[in-house]
Amino acid sequence: VMRNFAGGHRTYIYIDELHRYFDAERNPYAAARLARFFSELRHFGAIITGITQLPKSVVESPDGATMLSNSRFIVMAELDSRNVEVVSELYDLNEDMRRTLAAPDVGQYVIRTSKAPMSVRLLYPGKEEADRNLMYDLFNTSPDYDKGKEGEDA
């Protein structure tokens, strides 16, 4: 990170399963270290992306809650009811956004920027082959989804 910063470059860091760093029983020091990491490396041109399906675990940690509260860009997809409640409270989501997180249409997300959260439809697959969104095809996490027939053999 420091070498890239000195050379005028940004460093992109991706951390999957972010919630594991906030498990105090497994490693009581991980949360504080990761929170410091997020805080300090941003000042040196690092773009840090944390990925988790369990934001509740992150929010329950004081370090994690602070980190998420200070994040400028959050994309939220389908979550279970416990996690919907936690992020709804943290980001002051309205009922429409809560419903989006509980049962989204294909390609529908809630995005929070530094200004406010909003419910959006991105990466919509399109009903006809000619209408397909290339971004959806690139980022699709449901490989069985084909022309609106999720789960069926193609």
BELCOR-V738304 format. One record per backbone hydrogen bond with DSSP energy under -0.5 kcal/mol. NH is the residue of the N-H (numbers start at 1). CO is the residue of the C=O. If there is no record, write none. Layout:
nh->NH co->CO
nh->NH co->CO
This chain:
nh->5 co->1
nh->6 co->2
nh->7 co->3
nh->8 co->5
nh->9 co->4
nh->11 co->45
nh->13 co->11
nh->13 co->47
nh->15 co->49
nh->16 co->14
nh->18 co->51
nh->20 co->17
nh->21 co->18
nh->22 co->19
nh->23 co->20
nh->24 co->22
nh->26 co->23
nh->27 co->23
nh->30 co->27
nh->31 co->27
nh->33 co->29
nh->34 co->30
nh->35 co->31
nh->36 co->32
nh->37 co->33
nh->38 co->34
nh->39 co->35
nh->40 co->36
nh->41 co->37
nh->42 co->38
nh->43 co->40
nh->44 co->41
nh->45 co->42
nh->46 co->41
nh->47 co->11
nh->48 co->46
nh->49 co->13
nh->50 co->48
nh->51 co->15
nh->57 co->54
nh->58 co->54
nh->59 co->55
nh->60 co->56
nh->61 co->58
nh->65 co->61
nh->66 co->62
nh->67 co->63
nh->68 co->64
nh->69 co->65
nh->70 co->66
nh->71 co->68
nh->74 co->112
nh->76 co->110
nh->79 co->101
nh->84 co->80
nh->85 co->81
nh->86 co->82
nh->87 co->83
nh->88 co->84
nh->89 co->85
nh->90 co->86
nh->91 co->87
nh->92 co->88
nh->93 co->88
nh->98 co->94
nh->99 co->95
nh->100 co->96
nh->101 co->97
nh->102 co->98
nh->103 co->99
nh->108 co->105
nh->109 co->120
nh->110 co->76
nh->111 co->118
nh->112 co->74
nh->113 co->111
nh->113 co->116
nh->118 co->111
nh->120 co->109
nh->120 co->118
nh->122 co->107
nh->122 co->120
nh->131 co->128
nh->132 co->129
nh->133 co->124
nh->134 co->132
nh->136 co->133
nh->137 co->133
nh->138 co->134
nh->139 co->135
nh->140 co->136
nh->143 co->141
nh->145 co->142
nh->146 co->144
nh->149 co->146
nh->152 co->149
